[in-house]
Amino acid sequence: MNQAYSTWRIHNVNIVAEDQLLQGTVTVENGIITAITEQDAELPPSAADDSAEQVIDGKGGYLLPGFIDLHIHGGYGGDFMDASVQSYDAITKFHAQHGTTAMLATTVTAPFEQIEAVLAAVAQYRSQPMPYAELLGVHLEGPFISTKWAGAQNPAHMVSPQLDWLKQWVANWPGLIKQLTLAPETAGAFETIRYLADQGIIAAAGHTDASYDTIVEAVQHGLSQAVHTFNAMTPLHHREPGTAGAVLTIDDIAAELIADGLHVHPAAIRLLTRAKNRDKLILITDAMAAAGLGEGQYMLGDLAVIVKGDEARLAEGNSLAGSTLTMIGAFRYVLSNTELSIPQVSQLASGNPAKQLGIEEHTGSIAIGKRADLLWTDSSFQVQHTWVNGQSVFSQ
């Protein structure tokens, strides 16, 4: 599988094609899906014998659209705050091995200069061929968030929204910032949300002490997403529904979910899947540098984190600190712990984030004319192969 082919096809595979599951063959030419056919496991002799193209036997496994992770801090020792090619290669290579084909480089709360360094580094990384999963842009998680709900972020660097900072970053790196997480109750937040919406940047609520009514008003100004739903936000109460209640009941809010069984109880996950329109629920990892490396002490930004088992917590304060989750792990967890079907869970991991980013015409599902951002798994959803734009970036 090391030879590069401009045309290849995978057959004898269960294709997760938007809202349906069918067995057949997918053909890719020059990075674009050109045919999806239902057929028997055996290819016609002419196709099987054609040495000009690669033919892959899917062995009865699954072909899914590549996962798109809107909220990810790192993996395999790399952190996006490192602002280095070495770290970005480590992160994108590791997560490509687990089915992620695209992601947003997510920051943590940090001083102005460190955030600028990340923006510059991601812009530079995107200007060159990316060998693994694609960096689509940047998700700024903070520093415009609440010290009351700091979670695993450093309160020392948290400030109210600074619109002049944001305008400077947008001017210096047009189109690079795709999402910004902020606390809508802070001074200047509504003006900032309006600016973000005007720029086509996702305005997301997170690490917030906002009331239900504040979130309702923020949505009127352009708020459209909530980060790691239920975590680091005012909880649902029957007399004050809080941020969580607003996320559950306002259709215009897309809800991120860390589906690792640690951040959110499976019953709460089922509640979320039943309450939200399924096109407004998005799987994320919130993965940190420790993902893929096992137990030990790591850093998340400038805070020390202890990983025991699958759980990452701050060394001081014991708050949950990101995760060691992969997107295929989140996919398997939701499939096992909810009533959702395989195509429906795929929508949460691929189609919905693509729609939220406005790139659904090109990627996020398996359809003729779309980019071949794909992963092939065995029957137990262990990743066997990952392709980005039709090019192999991982083979088991």
C-alpha positions as CSV (number, residue, x, y, z in Angstrom):
1,M,0.0,0.0,0.0
2,N,3.0,2.3,-0.2
3,Q,2.7,3.0,-3.9
4,A,0.8,6.2,-4.7
5,Y,-2.2,5.6,-7.0
6,S,-4.3,8.4,-8.6
7,T,-7.2,5.9,-8.8
8,W,-8.1,3.4,-6.2
9,R,-11.1,1.6,-4.9
10,I,-12.2,-0.3,-1.8
11,H,-14.8,-3.1,-2.1
12,N,-16.4,-5.6,0.1
13,V,-17.0,-2.9,2.7
14,N,-20.0,-1.5,4.6
15,I,-20.2,2.1,3.4
16,V,-21.5,4.7,5.8
17,A,-23.0,6.9,3.1
18,E,-24.7,9.8,4.9
19,D,-27.9,8.4,6.4
20,Q,-27.6,4.9,5.0
21,L,-25.4,1.8,5.4
22,L,-24.7,-0.2,2.3
23,Q,-22.3,-2.9,1.2
24,G,-20.3,-2.2,-1.9
25,T,-17.5,-0.3,-3.5
26,V,-16.2,3.2,-3.4
27,T,-13.9,4.5,-6.2
28,V,-11.6,7.5,-5.7
29,E,-9.9,9.4,-8.6
30,N,-7.4,12.2,-7.9
31,G,-8.6,12.6,-4.3
32,I,-12.3,12.8,-5.2
33,I,-15.0,10.1,-4.7
34,T,-16.2,9.3,-8.2
35,A,-18.4,6.3,-7.7
36,I,-20.4,4.5,-4.9
37,T,-21.8,1.1,-6.0
38,E,-23.7,-1.6,-4.3
39,Q,-22.4,-5.0,-5.3
40,D,-21.2,-8.4,-4.2
41,A,-18.0,-8.9,-2.4
42,E,-16.1,-9.9,-5.5
43,L,-15.0,-7.2,-8.0
44,P,-15.4,-7.8,-11.7
45,P,-12.2,-9.4,-13.1
46,S,-11.4,-6.3,-15.2
47,A,-11.2,-4.1,-12.1
48,A,-9.4,-6.7,-10.0
49,D,-6.7,-7.1,-12.7
50,D,-6.2,-3.4,-13.4
51,S,-2.6,-2.7,-12.3
52,A,-3.1,1.1,-12.9
53,E,-5.3,1.3,-9.8
54,Q,-5.1,0.1,-6.2
55,V,-7.9,-2.3,-5.2
56,I,-8.4,-2.9,-1.5
57,D,-10.5,-5.6,0.0
58,G,-12.5,-4.1,2.9
59,K,-13.0,-7.5,4.4
60,G,-16.5,-6.8,5.5
61,G,-15.4,-3.8,7.7
62,Y,-16.7,-0.3,7.6
63,L,-15.8,2.8,5.4
64,L,-16.6,6.0,7.2
65,P,-16.1,9.7,6.5
66,G,-13.0,11.0,8.2
67,F,-13.5,12.5,11.7
68,I,-13.3,16.2,12.2
69,D,-12.3,17.3,15.7
70,L,-13.2,20.9,16.5
71,H,-11.7,20.8,20.0
72,I,-8.3,19.2,20.5
73,H,-5.2,20.4,22.3
74,G,-2.7,17.8,21.4
75,G,-1.6,14.2,21.4
76,Y,1.4,11.8,21.5
77,G,3.5,14.4,23.4
78,G,2.6,17.4,21.3
79,D,0.6,20.4,22.3
80,F,-0.6,23.1,20.0
81,M,0.7,25.7,22.4
82,D,4.2,24.4,21.6
83,A,3.9,26.3,18.3
84,S,6.3,23.9,16.5
85,V,6.3,21.8,13.4
86,Q,7.5,18.8,15.4
87,S,4.6,18.9,17.8
88,Y,2.1,19.6,15.0
89,D,3.4,16.5,13.1
90,A,3.1,14.4,16.2
91,I,-0.4,15.5,17.0
92,T,-1.8,15.1,13.4
93,K,0.0,11.8,12.8
94,F,-1.3,10.2,16.1
95,H,-4.9,11.3,15.6
96,A,-4.8,10.3,11.9
97,Q,-4.1,6.8,13.2
98,H,-7.4,6.9,15.0
99,G,-9.5,8.1,12.1
100,T,-9.2,11.9,12.4
101,T,-8.7,13.6,9.0
102,A,-9.1,17.2,10.0
103,M,-9.0,19.3,13.2
104,L,-8.9,22.7,14.7
105,A,-5.7,23.5,16.6
106,T,-7.1,24.4,20.0
107,T,-5.3,26.8,22.4
108,V,-5.6,27.2,26.1
109,T,-5.8,30.4,28.1
110,A,-2.5,32.1,27.8
111,P,-0.9,35.6,27.5
112,F,-1.4,37.6,24.3
113,E,2.1,36.8,23.0
114,Q,1.7,33.0,23.4
115,I,-1.6,33.0,21.5
116,E,-0.1,35.1,18.7
117,A,2.8,32.6,18.5
118,V,0.3,29.7,18.0
119,L,-1.6,31.6,15.3
120,A,1.6,32.3,13.4
121,A,2.8,28.7,13.8
122,V,-0.5,27.2,12.6
123,A,-0.6,29.6,9.6
124,Q,2.9,28.6,8.7
125,Y,2.1,24.9,9.1
126,R,-0.9,25.2,6.8
127,S,1.1,27.0,4.1
128,Q,3.1,23.8,3.5
129,P,1.9,20.3,2.5
130,M,0.4,18.7,5.7
131,P,1.5,15.0,5.8
132,Y,-1.2,13.7,8.2
133,A,-4.5,15.0,9.4
134,E,-5.3,18.5,8.1
135,L,-5.2,21.6,10.3
136,L,-8.3,23.6,9.2
137,G,-7.5,26.5,11.4
138,V,-7.5,27.6,15.1
139,H,-10.0,27.3,17.9
140,L,-9.2,29.9,20.6
141,E,-10.4,28.4,23.9
142,G,-10.0,31.5,26.1
143,P,-8.6,33.7,27.4
144,F,-12.0,35.4,27.5
145,I,-13.6,32.9,30.0
146,S,-14.7,32.9,33.6
147,T,-12.4,32.3,36.5
148,K,-15.3,30.7,38.4
149,W,-15.3,27.9,35.8
150,A,-11.6,27.7,35.0
151,G,-11.5,23.9,34.8
152,A,-8.0,23.0,33.6
153,Q,-7.1,26.5,32.4
154,N,-5.0,29.1,34.3
155,P,-7.1,31.9,35.8
156,A,-4.0,34.1,36.0
157,H,-4.3,34.7,32.2
158,M,-8.1,35.1,31.9
159,V,-9.4,38.5,30.8
160,S,-12.7,39.9,29.6
161,P,-13.1,39.9,25.8
162,Q,-10.6,42.2,24.2
163,L,-12.1,43.0,20.8
164,D,-9.0,44.9,19.7
165,W,-6.9,41.8,20.2
166,L,-9.3,39.8,18.1
167,K,-9.4,42.4,15.3
168,Q,-5.7,42.4,15.2
169,W,-5.4,38.6,14.9
170,V,-8.1,38.5,12.2
171,A,-6.3,41.2,10.3
172,N,-2.9,39.5,10.6
173,W,-4.2,36.0,9.8
174,P,-7.5,36.3,7.8
175,G,-9.6,33.2,7.9
176,L,-7.4,31.3,10.3
177,I,-9.5,31.6,13.5
178,K,-12.5,29.3,13.0
179,Q,-13.9,29.1,16.6
180,L,-13.6,31.2,19.8
181,T,-14.8,30.0,23.2
182,L,-15.8,32.7,25.6
183,A,-18.0,33.4,28.7
184,P,-21.1,35.3,27.4
185,E,-21.7,36.9,30.8
186,T,-18.4,38.9,30.8
187,A,-18.2,42.6,29.9
188,G,-18.1,43.1,26.2
189,A,-19.0,39.6,25.3
190,F,-22.1,40.4,23.2
191,E,-20.2,42.9,21.1
192,T,-17.5,40.3,20.6
193,I,-20.0,37.6,19.6
194,R,-21.5,39.9,17.0
195,Y,-18.1,40.6,15.6
196,L,-17.3,36.8,15.5
197,A,-20.6,36.1,13.7
198,D,-19.9,38.8,11.2
199,Q,-16.5,37.3,10.5
200,G,-17.9,33.8,10.0
201,I,-16.1,32.6,13.2
202,I,-18.0,30.2,15.5
203,A,-18.8,31.9,18.8
204,A,-19.0,29.2,21.5
205,A,-20.0,29.4,25.1
206,G,-17.7,27.7,27.5
207,H,-16.0,28.0,31.0
208,T,-19.0,30.2,31.7
209,D,-21.1,31.3,34.7
210,A,-23.9,32.4,32.4
211,S,-27.5,32.1,33.3
212,Y,-30.1,30.6,31.0
213,D,-31.4,34.1,30.1
214,T,-27.9,35.3,29.3
215,I,-27.4,32.4,26.9
216,V,-30.7,33.2,25.2
217,E,-29.6,36.7,24.6
218,A,-26.2,35.6,23.5
219,V,-27.8,33.5,20.8
220,Q,-29.6,36.5,19.5
221,H,-26.2,38.2,19.0
222,G,-24.8,35.2,17.1
223,L,-23.7,32.5,19.7
224,S,-24.0,29.2,17.9
225,Q,-22.1,26.5,19.9
226,A,-21.3,25.2,23.4
227,V,-18.0,23.6,24.2
228,H,-17.7,20.3,26.1
229,T,-21.4,20.3,27.1
230,F,-22.1,19.9,30.9
231,N,-18.4,20.5,31.7
232,A,-17.3,24.0,33.0
233,M,-20.7,25.6,32.7
234,T,-23.6,26.4,35.0
235,P,-25.6,23.2,35.4
236,L,-29.2,22.4,34.8
237,H,-31.5,23.3,37.7
238,H,-35.3,23.1,37.6
239,R,-35.7,26.8,38.6
240,E,-32.6,28.1,36.9
241,P,-31.8,26.0,33.8
242,G,-28.3,27.6,33.4
243,T,-26.1,27.2,30.5
244,A,-26.6,23.5,30.3
245,G,-30.4,23.9,30.2
246,A,-30.0,26.5,27.4
247,V,-27.8,24.1,25.4
248,L,-30.4,21.3,25.8
249,T,-33.4,23.4,24.7
250,I,-32.1,26.0,22.2
251,D,-32.0,24.5,18.7
252,D,-29.6,27.1,17.4
253,I,-26.8,25.9,19.7
254,A,-24.6,23.1,18.5
255,A,-23.4,21.0,21.5
256,E,-19.9,19.6,21.8
257,L,-19.6,16.3,23.7
258,I,-16.6,14.5,25.2
259,A,-17.8,10.9,25.0
260,D,-15.3,9.1,27.2
261,G,-17.5,8.0,30.1
262,L,-15.5,10.3,32.4
263,H,-16.5,13.8,31.5
264,V,-20.2,13.0,31.0
265,H,-22.2,10.1,32.5
266,P,-23.8,7.8,29.8
267,A,-27.2,8.7,31.0
268,A,-26.5,12.4,30.5
269,I,-25.2,11.5,27.0
270,R,-28.4,9.8,26.2
271,L,-30.3,12.8,27.5
272,L,-28.3,15.1,25.2
273,T,-28.9,12.8,22.1
274,R,-32.6,12.8,22.8
275,A,-32.9,16.6,23.5
276,K,-30.8,18.0,20.7
277,N,-31.5,17.9,17.0
278,R,-29.0,15.3,15.8
279,D,-27.5,17.8,13.3
280,K,-26.5,20.0,16.3
281,L,-24.5,17.4,18.3
282,I,-20.8,17.2,17.7
283,L,-18.3,14.7,19.1
284,I,-14.9,16.1,20.2
285,T,-11.9,14.7,22.0
286,D,-10.5,17.7,24.0
287,A,-7.4,15.5,23.9
288,M,-4.2,16.7,25.5
289,A,-0.5,15.9,24.9
290,A,-0.9,12.7,27.0
291,A,-3.2,11.0,24.5
292,G,-1.5,7.9,23.3
293,L,1.3,7.9,25.9
294,G,-0.2,6.2,29.0
295,E,0.1,7.1,32.6
296,G,2.4,9.8,34.0
297,Q,2.7,13.6,34.5
298,Y,2.2,15.9,31.6
299,M,1.5,19.6,30.9
300,L,-1.6,21.3,29.6
301,G,-0.5,24.8,28.7
302,D,1.5,25.8,31.8
303,L,-0.4,23.5,34.2
304,A,0.7,20.1,35.4
305,V,-1.6,17.1,34.8
306,I,-1.5,13.6,36.2
307,V,-2.8,10.8,34.0
308,K,-4.0,7.6,35.7
309,G,-5.7,5.0,33.6
310,D,-7.7,7.0,31.0
311,E,-8.3,9.9,33.4
312,A,-6.4,13.2,33.2
313,R,-6.6,15.6,36.2
314,L,-4.7,18.7,37.3
315,A,-1.9,18.0,39.8
316,E,-3.2,20.9,41.8
317,G,-7.0,21.0,42.4
318,N,-7.8,17.7,40.8
319,S,-10.0,19.1,38.1
320,L,-10.5,17.0,35.0
321,A,-7.9,18.3,32.5
322,G,-8.8,17.6,28.9
323,S,-8.7,13.9,27.9
324,T,-6.7,11.1,26.4
325,L,-9.6,10.3,24.0
326,T,-9.4,9.6,20.3
327,M,-12.3,10.2,17.9
328,I,-12.7,6.5,17.1
329,G,-12.9,5.9,20.9
330,A,-15.6,8.5,21.1
331,F,-17.4,6.9,18.2
332,R,-17.3,3.5,19.8
333,Y,-18.5,4.8,23.1
334,V,-21.5,6.6,21.7
335,L,-22.4,3.6,19.6
336,S,-22.3,1.4,22.7
337,N,-24.1,3.7,25.1
338,T,-26.9,5.3,23.1
339,E,-29.7,4.2,20.7
340,L,-28.0,5.9,17.8
341,S,-27.2,3.9,14.7
342,I,-23.8,3.8,12.9
343,P,-24.7,6.4,10.3
344,Q,-26.1,8.7,13.1
345,V,-23.0,8.5,15.2
346,S,-20.9,9.1,12.1
347,Q,-22.9,12.3,11.5
348,L,-21.9,13.5,15.0
349,A,-18.2,12.8,14.3
350,S,-18.0,14.0,10.7
351,G,-21.0,15.5,9.1
352,N,-22.0,17.9,11.9
353,P,-18.6,19.4,12.4
354,A,-18.3,19.9,8.7
355,K,-21.6,21.8,8.6
356,Q,-20.6,23.9,11.6
357,L,-17.4,24.9,9.8
358,G,-19.3,25.5,6.5
359,I,-17.3,22.9,4.6
360,E,-20.0,20.2,4.1
361,E,-20.0,20.7,0.4
362,H,-16.5,19.3,0.2
363,T,-16.1,16.8,3.1
364,G,-17.8,15.3,6.1
365,S,-19.7,12.5,4.4
366,I,-19.2,9.8,1.7
367,A,-20.8,11.2,-1.5
368,I,-19.9,11.4,-5.1
369,G,-17.9,14.6,-5.8
370,K,-16.6,15.0,-2.2
371,R,-13.1,14.7,-1.1
372,A,-11.9,11.3,-0.1
373,D,-11.4,12.0,3.6
374,L,-12.0,8.5,4.7
375,L,-11.2,5.8,7.3
376,W,-11.6,2.0,7.0
377,T,-12.2,0.0,10.1
378,D,-12.6,-3.7,10.8
379,S,-15.9,-5.1,12.1
380,S,-15.1,-4.0,15.7
381,F,-14.3,-0.4,14.6
382,Q,-10.5,-0.7,14.9
383,V,-8.9,1.7,12.3
384,Q,-7.1,-0.1,9.5
385,H,-6.5,2.8,7.1
386,T,-6.9,6.6,6.9
387,W,-7.0,8.8,3.8
388,V,-6.9,12.6,3.6
389,N,-7.9,14.0,0.2
390,G,-7.5,10.5,-1.2
391,Q,-3.9,10.1,0.0
392,S,-3.0,7.4,2.5
393,V,-1.8,8.9,5.8
394,F,-2.1,5.8,7.9
395,S,-2.1,2.1,7.2
396,Q,-2.3,-0.6,9.9
